[in-house]
Amino acid sequence: MPVSEARRRANKKWNDANMKEKYDRIQLLVPKGYKAEIESAATMVSSLSGRKVSVSEFIKEAVQEKIDRENLLPAPAAPPQD
């Protein structure tokens, strides 16, 4: 289904106002053919989980799983007790 011109303008307006403020961009270079493998894996996760998983979301989840598994970040500080 095509996106209306009004929707495009609204998306551009939101992106211009929010993307640079709320998100960082990481460029990822992979060997030829590996991009297709990542896209295929994201599609497979989408079909198995019943939720749409973008390539970006797939990569973010994979990185987070690695960080958690390897304990690469310190545990969050415990809240102060009264």
Secondary structure, 3 states (H helix, E strand, C coil): CCCCHHHHHHHHHHHHHHHHHHCCCCCCCCCCCHHHHHHHHHHHHHHHHCCCCCHHHHHHHHHHHHHHHHCCCCCCCCCCCC
